[in-house]
Amino acid sequence: MPTLDQTRIAVIGLGYVGLPLAVAFGRKFPTVGFDINTQRVGELRNGHDHTLEVASDELQQASQLSFADDLEALKQCNVFIVTVPTPIDDYKRPDLRPLESASRTVGQVISRGGVAIYESTVYPGATEETCVPIIERESGLVFNQDFYAGYSPERINPGDKQHRLETILKVTSGSTAEVADFVDSLYASIISAGTHKASSIRVAEAAKVIENTQRDVNIALINELALIFHRMGIDTHEVLEAAGTKWNFLPFRPGLVGGHCIGVDPYYLTHKAQQMGYHPEVILAGRRINDGMGGHVAQRVAKLMAQRGLQTTRSKILVMGLAFKENCPDLRNTRVVDIVAELRSYNAQVDVYDPWVNAEEARHEYGLDLVQSPQPGHYDAIVLAVAHHQFVALGADGIRAFGKPDAVLFDVKRLLPRNLSDDCL
Ligand SMILES: NC(=O)c1ccc[n+]([C@@H]2O[C@H](COP(=O)([O-])OP(=O)(O)OC[C@H]3O[C@@H](n4cnc5c(N)ncnc54)[C@H](O)[C@@H]3O)[C@@H](O)[C@H]2O)c1
């Protein structure tokens, strides 16, 4: 194993997680940021990060960081940190292909004494059962004798300028007690919030996957309450505000659950549970409720329109926001597309407007052509789907200005005071 002053790091996968990490390490250690996407490597070499997580001056400050898309540059390294995506497939099963491919890469370049640390979110066991055997096979090295493994889950929150990599306490772990100490001290050197050394890799893997599962299930409960209170004609937010005065009532709010973490990670856990012969009920029930919220919003918009004598067929509806969360260009697994699809199933003409999102990406990922600026006075209904600061700045009057005089305004995120929208979750 290297000592800290011999450490030469490779970060494999330069996305939302990998780039900030490479930049943080690149201030202290010789670091190579590696990605198979040559375009991504090119933009980073030019000092630009399209995910907007790292500013150009921060990239420059990482004086020991270089970028590569070929394996040669990785051969100098002795610590390999894997930060590739862990998505689900169309059947909501874990898709481990990027992780397996990155493990093959590590296996091809790792030498004796090397350490492979995984940061991607997985189910307990994935690192040692799936990734380590690939490295052994590719390298011919023996695990925990010639090379070692660690797992340190990432907790960053894209778009959040307050909770940054360095200011979020980091869980660490290693395949032996010595490696766990090494991994812990490596992260402690860049994380000012400190570290928590878990007792094993599987504990650290499990900790990460339940952080997001807990959020998912809690939001599902609040979404279910919102469905119930809607039927009763009670304002969910007023109920939550009242209940929230109790010291141990948790402050969750109803809404769409998108993105590649909260709506995806629970499936990693349920997949593994099923493999172990346990059929999860609460977790999957939560997933079903949360996945139904986009359709529910659209149905309520259609009903409001019908109640006003507005036809949905050939109506013009504006959906404001496509990103999976506010003030962020990230489109992955956004559930706003469920609102759009359901409204289109009523033959409505739906325009989507999102000043944060790359129009080309929206077309490529979802076949949606974004409008550049919505026409004033044009729409029969407006769905305020994402709380981008630009929409907050418009206020109710600015948003309603896109609609015809009797247009319906549905406020998914409860961005506006209740009396200024026609309905909300
Ligand atoms: N984004 C978040 O908020 C967040 C937070 C915590 C944990 N995570 C987890 O971190 C992991 C990475 O997520 P992300 O959001 O950074 O993903 P991302 O899609 O933003 O980036 C992944 C990068 O990995 C690259 N890549 C894919 N396969 C590769 C390979 N075989 N070799 C080298 N590079 C490869 C891609 O080109 C891409 O640039 C996932 O497991 C995710 O669940 C993400």
The ligand as an SDF file (V2000), in Angstrom:
LIG
                    3D

 44 48  0  0  0  0  0  0  0  0999 V2000
  -24.6490   13.1060   -8.8360 N   0  0  0  0  0  0  0  0  0  0  0  0
  -24.9420   12.9550   -7.5600 C   0  0  0  0  0  0  0  0  0  0  0  0
  -25.5900   13.7610   -6.9520 O   0  0  0  0  0  0  0  0  0  0  0  0
  -24.4660   11.7610   -6.7870 C   0  0  0  0  0  0  0  0  0  0  0  0
  -24.4050   11.8550   -5.4140 C   0  0  0  0  0  0  0  0  0  0  0  0
  -23.9540   10.7730   -4.6950 C   0  0  0  0  0  0  0  0  0  0  0  0
  -23.6120    9.6010   -5.3510 C   0  0  0  0  0  0  0  0  0  0  0  0
  -23.7170    9.5190   -6.7090 N   0  0  0  0  0  0  0  0  0  0  0  0
  -23.3110    8.2790   -7.3440 C   0  0  0  0  0  0  0  0  0  0  0  0
  -22.0300    8.4910   -7.9260 O   0  0  0  0  0  0  0  0  0  0  0  0
  -21.8960    7.7290   -9.1370 C   0  0  0  0  0  0  0  0  0  0  0  0
  -21.5420    8.6440  -10.2910 C   0  0  0  0  0  0  0  0  0  0  0  0
  -22.5990    9.5590  -10.4860 O   0  0  0  0  0  0  0  0  0  0  0  0
  -22.4360   10.8780  -11.3250 P   0  0  0  0  0  0  0  0  0  0  0  0
  -23.6560   11.6870  -11.0310 O   0  0  0  0  0  0  0  0  0  0  0  0
  -21.1150   11.5060  -11.1160 O   0  0  0  0  0  0  0  0  0  0  0  0
  -22.4860   10.2980  -12.8070 O   0  0  0  0  0  0  0  0  0  0  0  0
  -22.2480   11.1070  -14.1770 P   0  0  0  0  0  0  0  0  0  0  0  0
  -23.1070   10.4460  -15.1860 O   0  0  0  0  0  0  0  0  0  0  0  0
  -22.3740   12.5710  -13.9330 O   0  0  0  0  0  0  0  0  0  0  0  0
  -20.7260   10.8540  -14.5180 O   0  0  0  0  0  0  0  0  0  0  0  0
  -20.1780    9.6540  -14.7510 C   0  0  0  0  0  0  0  0  0  0  0  0
  -18.9820    9.8300  -15.6620 C   0  0  0  0  0  0  0  0  0  0  0  0
  -18.3840    8.5430  -15.7760 O   0  0  0  0  0  0  0  0  0  0  0  0
  -17.9690    8.3780  -17.1180 C   0  0  0  0  0  0  0  0  0  0  0  0
  -17.8410    6.9470  -17.3710 N   0  0  0  0  0  0  0  0  0  0  0  0
  -18.8150    6.0310  -17.5960 C   0  0  0  0  0  0  0  0  0  0  0  0
  -18.2800    4.8010  -17.7340 N   0  0  0  0  0  0  0  0  0  0  0  0
  -16.9460    4.9460  -17.5940 C   0  0  0  0  0  0  0  0  0  0  0  0
  -15.8460    4.0590  -17.6360 C   0  0  0  0  0  0  0  0  0  0  0  0
  -16.0370    2.7580  -17.8160 N   0  0  0  0  0  0  0  0  0  0  0  0
  -14.6110    4.5540  -17.4780 N   0  0  0  0  0  0  0  0  0  0  0  0
  -14.4110    5.8780  -17.2710 C   0  0  0  0  0  0  0  0  0  0  0  0
  -15.4020    6.7670  -17.2230 N   0  0  0  0  0  0  0  0  0  0  0  0
  -16.6590    6.3260  -17.3740 C   0  0  0  0  0  0  0  0  0  0  0  0
  -19.0370    9.0700  -17.9290 C   0  0  0  0  0  0  0  0  0  0  0  0
  -18.5370    9.3980  -19.2110 O   0  0  0  0  0  0  0  0  0  0  0  0
  -19.3230   10.2790  -17.0600 C   0  0  0  0  0  0  0  0  0  0  0  0
  -18.5320   11.4000  -17.4050 O   0  0  0  0  0  0  0  0  0  0  0  0
  -23.2190    6.9810   -9.2930 C   0  0  0  0  0  0  0  0  0  0  0  0
  -23.1170    5.7330   -8.6890 O   0  0  0  0  0  0  0  0  0  0  0  0
  -24.1830    7.8520   -8.5030 C   0  0  0  0  0  0  0  0  0  0  0  0
  -25.2920    7.1090   -8.0340 O   0  0  0  0  0  0  0  0  0  0  0  0
  -24.1080   10.5930   -7.4390 C   0  0  0  0  0  0  0  0  0  0  0  0
  1  2  1  0
  2  3  2  0
  2  4  1  0
  4  5  1  0
  4 44  2  0
  5  6  2  0
  6  7  1  0
  7  8  2  0
  8  9  1  0
  8 44  1  0
  9 10  1  0
  9 42  1  0
 10 11  1  0
 11 12  1  0
 11 40  1  0
 12 13  1  0
 13 14  1  0
 14 15  2  0
 14 16  1  0
 14 17  1  0
 17 18  1  0
 18 19  2  0
 18 20  1  0
 18 21  1  0
 21 22  1  0
 22 23  1  0
 23 24  1  0
 23 38  1  0
 24 25  1  0
 25 26  1  0
 25 36  1  0
 26 27  1  0
 26 35  1  0
 27 28  2  0
 28 29  1  0
 29 30  1  0
 29 35  2  0
 30 31  1  0
 30 32  2  0
 32 33  1  0
 33 34  2  0
 34 35  1  0
 36 37  1  0
 36 38  1  0
 38 39  1  0
 40 41  1  0
 40 42  1  0
 42 43  1  0
M  CHG  2   8   1  16  -1
M  END
$$$$
